Amino acid sequence: MTDAAPVSHVFDVDQQTFEADVLQASMTTPVLVDFWATWCGPCKTLGPMLEKLATEYNGAFRLGKVDVDAQQELAGMFGIRSIPTVVLVKDGQVLDGFTGALPEGQLREFLSRHLQPLEASEPVAEAAPVQEAPEQAINRLQQAIASEPNRPELKLDLALALMHAGNVAAAETELAALPANLATDARAVRLRNELELARAAKDAPAIAELQQRVQTDPADWAARDQLGVQLLLQGDVEAGLEQFLVILQKARDWNDGQAKKRLLAAFATLDDADLVGRYRRRMASLLF
């Protein structure tokens, strides 16, 4: 399954080479690890797309292939229970991952959160991926689940599509019904935190009203907390995080330490690693 891309970008991983070729190598170049098997139908769809993207990214990441039948111990180390499963290893740590054969557009979205292609000497012209509307994704996934009810990873995909469509209640229902092995999937963890923030914003006053309340009473922690959530969800990320830091600094134990919980939930939903690192350090300086 590795003929579609240059050897320099795609390689096989086994128990003996994992430490050097994945963990140590990821300190300089991120490694995308694809857990697959010859009998797995979705793997046959996903594998070539990953290899194509490894070529297109021109060394921005390397693709390591793990045959779970041949490398059962290695698959066990990662708790692999469903394939295909893909994890991104960077700086010796698992940074993100997903389960199931994502469409190419979603694969590109996943990679773009963490990587940028390196410039090739002869750029390959690529057609722009067709962006699938949330409603289209929901319909497609519902049909797929009806035809393949034994693929629980599709239900996680559906929960994500429902959240993107703004259907918080339905996304929460699908997330709660996931089997235990998918409940800890990186995308499920992120979705759980997104839902937590969305619930906190439900029925909250408008930002202008909350800002007025905070201006009138800087110690109105409930208003400041709601303001932080609203700002965060509307894209003013740093302004939202600042509200939680103020609560953490002035009233750390308010509402059972809610400011810290809000910050951790926010960190789990953000893609800007530099921003998250900066605010994590500020949070730690207030806690310790």
C-alpha positions as CSV (number, residue, x, y, z in Angstrom):
1,M,0.0,0.0,0.0
2,T,3.0,2.3,-0.1
3,D,3.8,2.4,-3.8
4,A,1.7,5.5,-4.4
5,A,4.1,7.9,-2.7
6,P,7.9,8.2,-2.5
7,V,9.7,6.0,0.0
8,S,11.0,9.1,1.8
9,H,7.5,10.1,2.8
10,V,5.8,6.7,3.4
11,F,7.2,3.8,5.4
12,D,6.2,0.7,7.3
13,V,6.4,0.6,11.0
14,D,7.0,-2.4,13.3
15,Q,7.7,-2.9,17.0
16,Q,11.5,-2.7,16.5
17,T,11.5,0.5,14.4
18,F,8.7,2.4,16.2
19,E,11.0,4.1,18.7
20,A,13.5,5.5,16.2
21,D,11.2,6.0,13.1
22,V,8.2,7.4,14.9
23,L,8.9,8.8,18.4
24,Q,12.4,10.1,17.8
25,A,11.8,11.1,14.2
26,S,8.8,13.1,15.2
27,M,11.0,15.5,17.2
28,T,12.0,17.0,13.8
29,T,9.3,15.9,11.4
30,P,5.7,15.0,12.5
31,V,4.7,11.4,11.7
32,L,1.2,10.4,10.8
33,V,0.7,6.8,11.8
34,D,-2.0,4.8,9.9
35,F,-3.2,1.6,11.6
36,W,-4.7,-0.6,8.9
37,A,-5.2,-4.2,7.8
38,T,-5.5,-5.9,4.4
39,W,-9.0,-7.1,5.1
40,C,-10.3,-3.6,6.1
41,G,-12.4,-2.1,3.3
42,P,-12.3,1.5,4.6
43,C,-8.5,1.2,4.9
44,K,-8.3,0.6,1.2
45,T,-10.1,3.9,0.6
46,L,-8.2,5.9,3.2
47,G,-4.7,4.6,2.6
48,P,-4.2,5.9,-0.9
49,M,-5.6,9.3,0.1
50,L,-3.1,9.6,2.9
51,E,-0.2,8.6,0.7
52,K,-1.3,11.1,-1.9
53,L,-1.3,13.8,0.8
54,A,2.1,12.7,2.1
55,T,3.4,13.3,-1.4
56,E,1.6,16.6,-1.8
57,Y,2.9,17.9,1.6
58,N,6.4,17.2,0.3
59,G,8.0,16.1,3.6
60,A,6.0,18.3,6.0
61,F,5.1,15.0,7.6
62,R,5.9,11.3,7.1
63,L,3.3,8.6,6.9
64,G,4.0,5.4,8.9
65,K,1.9,2.4,8.1
66,V,1.1,-0.2,10.8
67,D,-0.5,-3.5,9.8
68,V,-2.4,-4.3,12.9
69,D,-2.5,-8.0,12.2
70,A,1.3,-8.2,11.9
71,Q,1.9,-5.7,14.7
72,Q,-0.6,-6.6,17.3
73,E,1.5,-5.6,20.2
74,L,2.1,-2.1,18.7
75,A,-1.6,-1.7,18.0
76,G,-2.3,-2.7,21.6
77,M,0.0,0.0,22.9
78,F,-2.3,2.5,21.2
79,G,-5.5,0.8,22.3
80,I,-6.5,0.3,18.7
81,R,-10.0,-1.3,18.6
82,S,-11.3,0.0,15.3
83,I,-9.5,0.6,12.0
84,P,-8.6,2.6,10.2
85,T,-7.2,4.7,13.0
86,V,-4.8,7.5,12.3
87,V,-2.7,9.4,15.0
88,L,-0.4,12.4,14.5
89,V,2.8,12.2,16.5
90,K,4.8,15.3,17.0
91,D,7.7,16.0,19.4
92,G,7.4,12.5,20.7
93,Q,3.7,12.9,21.7
94,V,0.3,12.0,20.2
95,L,-1.0,15.4,19.1
96,D,-4.3,14.4,17.5
97,G,-6.0,11.6,15.6
98,F,-9.2,10.2,14.2
99,T,-10.9,6.9,13.5
100,G,-12.6,5.9,10.2
101,A,-12.1,6.7,6.5
102,L,-12.6,10.5,6.3
103,P,-13.4,12.1,3.0
104,E,-10.5,13.9,1.4
105,G,-11.8,17.4,2.3
106,Q,-11.9,16.4,6.0
107,L,-8.4,14.9,5.8
108,R,-7.1,18.2,4.4
109,E,-8.9,20.1,7.2
110,F,-7.4,17.7,9.8
111,L,-3.8,18.2,8.4
112,S,-4.2,21.9,8.0
113,R,-4.8,22.3,11.7
114,H,-1.3,21.2,12.4
115,L,0.8,21.2,9.2
116,Q,1.6,23.2,6.2
117,P,2.9,21.7,2.9
118,L,6.6,22.3,2.2
119,E,7.2,24.0,-1.1
120,A,8.0,21.5,-3.9
121,S,10.4,22.2,-6.7
122,E,7.6,21.5,-9.2
123,P,4.3,22.3,-7.5
124,V,1.5,19.9,-8.4
125,A,-1.7,21.5,-9.4
126,E,-4.6,20.3,-7.3
127,A,-8.2,20.9,-7.7
128,A,-9.7,22.7,-4.8
129,P,-11.6,20.2,-2.5
130,V,-15.3,20.6,-2.6
131,Q,-16.5,21.7,0.8
132,E,-19.3,19.5,2.0
133,A,-22.1,21.4,3.8
134,P,-23.0,20.2,7.3
135,E,-26.4,19.1,6.2
136,Q,-24.9,17.1,3.3
137,A,-22.5,15.4,5.7
138,I,-25.4,14.5,8.1
139,N,-27.4,13.0,5.3
140,R,-24.4,11.1,4.0
141,L,-23.5,9.7,7.4
142,Q,-27.0,8.8,8.3
143,Q,-27.2,6.7,5.1
144,A,-23.8,5.1,5.8
145,I,-24.8,4.2,9.4
146,A,-28.0,2.6,8.1
147,S,-26.1,0.5,5.6
148,E,-23.1,-0.2,8.0
149,P,-24.5,-0.2,11.5
150,N,-21.5,-2.1,12.9
151,R,-19.1,0.8,12.2
152,P,-19.4,3.0,15.3
153,E,-16.8,5.5,14.0
154,L,-19.5,6.7,11.7
155,K,-21.5,7.8,14.7
156,L,-18.6,9.9,15.9
157,D,-18.5,11.5,12.4
158,L,-22.2,12.1,12.6
159,A,-21.9,13.7,16.1
160,L,-19.2,16.1,14.7
161,A,-21.4,16.9,11.6
162,L,-24.3,17.7,13.9
163,M,-22.2,20.0,16.0
164,H,-21.0,21.8,12.9
165,A,-24.6,22.3,11.8
166,G,-25.4,23.8,15.2
167,N,-27.6,20.9,16.4
168,V,-26.1,20.7,19.9
169,A,-28.7,18.4,21.4
170,A,-28.4,15.8,18.7
171,A,-24.6,16.0,18.7
172,E,-24.7,15.4,22.5
173,T,-27.0,12.4,22.1
174,E,-24.7,10.8,19.5
175,L,-21.6,11.5,21.6
176,A,-23.1,9.9,24.7
177,A,-24.0,6.7,22.7
178,L,-20.4,6.1,21.5
179,P,-18.7,2.9,22.6
180,A,-15.9,3.2,25.2
181,N,-13.1,2.9,22.7
182,L,-14.3,5.9,20.7
183,A,-15.2,8.0,23.8
184,T,-11.5,8.8,24.3
185,D,-10.8,9.5,20.6
186,A,-9.1,12.9,20.2
187,R,-12.1,14.2,18.1
188,A,-14.6,13.0,20.7
189,V,-12.7,14.7,23.5
190,R,-12.6,18.0,21.5
191,L,-16.3,17.7,20.7
192,R,-17.2,17.0,24.4
193,N,-15.4,20.3,25.3
194,E,-17.2,22.2,22.5
195,L,-20.5,20.9,23.8
196,E,-19.7,22.0,27.3
197,L,-19.0,25.5,26.1
198,A,-22.1,25.5,23.9
199,R,-24.2,24.5,26.9
200,A,-22.7,27.3,29.0
201,A,-23.7,29.8,26.3
202,K,-27.2,28.6,26.0
203,D,-29.7,31.3,27.2
204,A,-26.9,33.6,28.2
205,P,-27.5,37.4,27.8
206,A,-26.0,39.3,24.9
207,I,-22.3,40.3,25.0
208,A,-23.2,44.0,25.4
209,E,-25.3,43.3,28.4
210,L,-22.6,41.1,30.0
211,Q,-20.0,43.7,29.3
212,Q,-22.1,46.3,31.1
213,R,-22.6,44.1,34.1
214,V,-18.9,43.4,34.4
215,Q,-18.1,47.1,34.0
216,T,-20.7,47.9,36.8
217,D,-19.4,45.2,39.0
218,P,-16.0,43.7,38.1
219,A,-16.6,40.9,40.7
220,D,-19.8,39.7,39.0
221,W,-18.1,36.4,38.3
222,A,-21.2,34.8,36.7
223,A,-21.4,37.6,34.2
224,R,-17.7,37.5,33.5
225,D,-17.8,33.7,33.0
226,Q,-20.7,34.0,30.5
227,L,-18.9,36.8,28.8
228,G,-15.8,34.7,28.4
229,V,-17.8,31.9,26.9
230,Q,-19.7,34.1,24.5
231,L,-16.5,35.9,23.3
232,L,-14.8,32.5,22.8
233,L,-17.6,31.1,20.8
234,Q,-17.9,34.2,18.6
235,G,-14.2,34.1,17.7
236,D,-12.7,36.7,20.0
237,V,-10.6,34.0,21.6
238,E,-8.1,36.0,23.6
239,A,-10.7,38.3,25.0
240,G,-12.6,35.3,26.2
241,L,-9.7,33.6,27.8
242,E,-8.8,36.8,29.6
243,Q,-12.1,36.8,31.4
244,F,-11.4,33.3,32.8
245,L,-7.9,34.4,33.8
246,V,-9.4,37.3,35.8
247,I,-11.7,35.0,37.7
248,L,-8.8,32.6,38.3
249,Q,-6.7,35.4,39.7
250,K,-9.3,37.1,41.8
251,A,-11.7,34.2,42.8
252,R,-9.9,30.9,42.0
253,D,-12.4,28.8,43.9
254,W,-15.6,30.5,42.6
255,N,-18.2,27.9,41.5
256,D,-15.9,25.0,42.3
257,G,-13.0,26.3,40.3
258,Q,-15.0,26.9,37.1
259,A,-12.5,29.3,35.6
260,K,-9.9,26.6,35.4
261,K,-12.4,24.2,33.9
262,R,-13.4,26.8,31.3
263,L,-9.7,27.4,30.3
264,L,-9.0,23.7,30.0
265,A,-12.2,23.2,27.9
266,A,-11.2,26.1,25.7
267,F,-7.6,24.8,25.2
268,A,-9.0,21.5,24.0
269,T,-11.0,23.2,21.2
270,L,-8.3,25.6,19.9
271,D,-5.9,24.8,17.0
272,D,-3.4,27.6,17.7
273,A,-0.7,25.8,19.6
274,D,1.3,29.0,20.3
275,L,-1.7,30.8,21.8
276,V,-2.7,27.7,23.9
277,G,0.8,27.4,25.2
278,R,1.0,31.1,26.1
279,Y,-2.3,30.9,28.0
280,R,-1.4,27.6,29.7
281,R,1.7,29.2,31.1
282,R,-0.3,32.1,32.4
283,M,-2.9,29.8,33.9
284,A,-0.1,27.8,35.6
285,S,1.5,31.0,37.0
286,L,-1.8,31.8,38.8
287,L,-2.3,28.2,40.1
288,F,1.2,27.4,41.4
